[in-house]
Amino acid sequence: MPDLRVPTISLPVEIRYADGTAIAGEIFLPSQSSRQPGPMRPEEWTDTAPTFFPIRVHDTRSLTILNRDAVVTMTVPAGADDTVAGTPVSRVAIDAGGATFEGDIVIDMPPGHQRVADWLNAPGLFITLRAGLVHHLIQKRHVTRVLELDGPFA
């Protein structure tokens, strides 16, 4: 019988749970994306990840299976900047799971729907906050507040 496994690449990650627990390890992304050439990006993976997914926790040889619904954030190394010229970028602070994360969001939305609120209400389970050398993938269901730091009222 042929091997039916999907080829993957590993990606370092720090995961923070709703109870405050944090673990560091590696998650496994498909080595080919259906949206662009090359491996699947973490932002794409969070939209397709199954409810239970494996992680190899640092300093262990075995895999741990995690429940995606309990994840507040997945912090991964920042990838190549794929911001399209003219796409609005806003600086925000996001409160989620008892922590505050500050960084930039790219509002890649249709004209007339480029407010932070539009971006938050777009489909998808996770939002991406760019913070220098890392991206915080934050599950929307755990977000309690977003503060626009560069908006008209900042």
C-alpha positions, 0 to 999 in steps of 0.5 A: 500500500502506498504511503498516504502521508502528506510531506511536511516541514517543521516550524518552531512555535510557542503555544499559549493556552487559555489557562496560561500554560505555554509550550515550545516545540515544532508544528508540522506544515504541508510542504506544498501550499494550494494557495501559492508556490512553496510550503504552506504558510502558518497563516494558511495552516491555522485556517485548515488545521484540524481540531487536534494537531501534533506538536513535538515539544522541545526536549522530547522525542514523542509527539503531543496532540493539542486541541486547537480550540484551547490555543490562544496564540501560536508564535512563529518566526516571521516569514517573508513580508508579503505585504502588497503595496497600498495595503493598509497596515495598522498598529494595534494592541490585542488582549487575548487569554490574559496577555497583551500583544502589540504589533502591526496588522495587514488589512488585506480587505476589499476597498470600503472594508478596510477598517480594523473591525472589518478585518477582525470580523472577516472569516477565519479562526486566527488573526496574524499580528506582526511583531518584528521577528515573530508573528503571533497567530491569535485565535479570535474566540480568545480576543477580548479587546483590540486597541488601535494605536495609530488610528484617529483617536490614538 
